[in-house]
């Protein structure tokens, strides 16, 4: 009996399975206290690992990225801040089960003007913990290379 031959999958044949692209916009950043420390949060990644990262979240309708950064930092850390300067935007892609996501995350430097470090005000309960980290130690603590680069860019422009 003759065996039926099947065509191997090629990259071109995978085009029929292309996922829809969704764009997401977020903002957050480095929130400094008067001791040159930065508040960071621990949250679970998509794979379930606990990772330390900068506070950030989706831009809501009618908000500017700066307003989002202030709101998200407050929600996720309990710290009230004001934007000092824009640092940079992280631009990346990831694939979910039903879509590809093109995400832009605007990062700002913020100065603490009030509040108390806590994750209790996080309405989405994404932040598991929040801690103050000396700015010079961020590179050793932040989980994501792109966020370590945000700290490096800020230091290059503003730390002398």
C-alpha positions as CSV (number, residue, x, y, z in Angstrom):
1,X,0.0,0.0,0.0
2,X,1.4,3.4,-1.0
3,X,2.0,5.9,1.7
4,X,0.3,9.3,1.3
5,X,2.9,12.0,1.2
6,X,2.2,15.2,3.0
7,X,3.7,18.6,2.3
8,X,5.9,19.9,5.1
9,X,4.8,23.2,6.5
10,X,6.6,26.2,5.2
11,X,6.7,29.7,6.5
12,X,4.5,30.8,3.5
13,X,1.9,28.2,4.4
14,X,1.7,29.5,7.9
15,X,0.4,32.9,6.6
16,X,-3.2,31.5,6.6
17,X,-2.8,31.2,10.4
18,X,-1.8,34.8,10.9
19,X,-3.2,36.2,14.1
20,X,-4.9,39.6,14.2
21,X,-2.7,42.5,15.5
22,X,-3.9,44.6,18.5
23,X,-2.1,47.8,19.6
24,X,-1.8,48.5,23.3
25,X,-0.6,51.8,24.9
26,X,0.6,52.0,28.5
27,X,2.6,54.4,30.7
28,X,4.5,54.4,33.9
29,X,8.0,55.0,35.1
30,X,10.5,55.7,37.8
31,X,9.0,57.3,40.9
32,X,11.8,58.8,43.1
33,X,11.6,59.6,46.8
34,X,13.9,62.2,48.5
35,X,16.5,59.6,49.2
36,X,17.1,58.8,45.4
37,X,15.2,55.5,45.8
38,X,12.7,54.2,43.2
39,X,9.5,52.3,44.0
40,X,9.2,49.0,42.1
41,X,6.5,46.3,42.2
42,X,6.5,42.5,42.0
43,X,3.9,41.0,39.7
44,X,3.4,37.6,38.1
45,X,4.4,37.3,34.5
46,X,2.3,35.5,31.9
47,X,4.3,32.3,32.7
48,X,3.5,32.7,36.4
49,X,7.0,33.8,37.6
50,X,7.2,36.7,40.1
51,X,9.1,39.5,38.5
52,X,10.2,43.0,39.7
53,X,9.3,45.8,37.4
54,X,8.4,49.4,37.1
55,X,4.8,50.4,37.8
56,X,2.8,50.9,34.7
57,X,-0.6,50.3,33.1
58,X,-3.0,50.9,30.2
59,X,-3.8,54.4,29.1
60,X,-7.5,55.0,29.6
61,X,-9.8,56.9,27.2
62,X,-9.3,60.7,27.6
63,X,-6.0,60.3,29.5
64,X,-2.6,61.6,28.4
65,X,0.4,59.2,28.9
66,X,1.6,61.5,31.7
67,X,-1.7,61.3,33.5
68,X,-1.6,57.5,33.1
69,X,1.9,57.3,34.6
70,X,0.8,59.3,37.7
71,X,-2.4,57.3,38.1
72,X,-0.7,53.9,37.6
73,X,2.2,54.7,39.9
74,X,-0.3,55.7,42.6
75,X,-2.5,52.7,42.1
76,X,0.3,50.1,42.1
77,X,2.6,51.7,44.8
78,X,0.4,54.0,46.8
79,X,2.9,56.9,46.0
80,X,1.6,60.2,44.6
81,X,3.9,61.6,42.1
82,X,4.4,64.4,39.6
83,X,6.0,64.0,36.2
84,X,9.5,65.5,36.0
85,X,10.5,64.4,32.5
86,X,9.9,61.9,29.7
87,X,12.5,59.2,29.6
88,X,11.7,56.9,26.6
89,X,9.1,54.6,25.1
90,X,9.5,50.8,25.0
91,X,8.1,49.3,21.8
92,X,7.7,45.5,21.7
93,X,5.6,42.7,20.4
94,X,4.2,39.5,22.0
95,X,1.9,36.8,20.9
96,X,-1.1,35.6,22.9
97,X,-3.3,32.7,22.1
98,X,-5.7,34.6,19.9
99,X,-3.7,37.8,18.8
100,X,-0.4,39.4,18.4
101,X,0.1,42.5,20.5
102,X,2.1,45.5,19.5
103,X,2.7,47.4,22.8
104,X,4.1,50.9,23.4
105,X,5.0,51.8,27.0
106,X,5.8,55.4,27.7
107,X,8.1,55.9,30.7
108,X,8.5,59.0,32.8
109,X,10.6,60.1,35.8
110,X,8.3,61.2,38.6
111,X,9.0,62.9,41.9
112,X,7.2,61.7,45.0
113,X,4.8,64.3,46.5
114,X,2.9,62.1,48.9
115,X,1.5,58.8,49.8
116,X,2.8,55.7,51.4
117,X,4.3,52.5,49.8
118,X,1.6,49.9,49.6
119,X,-0.1,47.6,47.0
120,X,-3.4,47.7,48.7
121,X,-4.8,50.3,46.4
122,X,-4.2,48.3,43.2
123,X,-7.7,47.9,41.7
124,X,-6.5,45.0,39.5
125,X,-4.5,43.3,42.2
126,X,-1.6,42.8,39.8
127,X,1.0,44.1,42.2
128,X,2.0,41.5,44.7
129,X,4.5,43.6,46.6
130,X,6.2,47.1,46.4
131,X,9.6,48.0,47.6
132,X,12.0,51.0,47.6
133,X,15.2,50.3,45.7
134,X,18.3,52.6,45.6
135,X,18.5,53.9,42.0
136,X,22.0,52.5,41.7
137,X,20.7,49.0,42.5
138,X,17.9,48.9,39.9
139,X,20.0,47.1,37.3
140,X,20.4,44.2,39.7
141,X,16.8,44.0,40.7
142,X,14.6,44.8,37.7
143,X,13.6,41.6,35.8
144,X,13.2,43.1,32.3
145,X,16.2,44.3,30.2
146,X,14.1,47.0,28.6
147,X,13.2,48.5,32.0
148,X,16.9,48.3,33.0
149,X,17.6,50.3,29.9
150,X,15.0,52.9,30.9
151,X,16.9,53.4,34.2
152,X,20.2,53.6,32.2
153,X,18.8,56.2,29.8
154,X,17.5,58.3,32.7
155,X,20.9,58.1,34.4
156,X,22.7,59.0,31.2
157,X,20.6,62.1,30.8
158,X,20.1,63.3,34.3
159,X,22.6,61.8,36.7
160,X,26.0,63.6,36.9
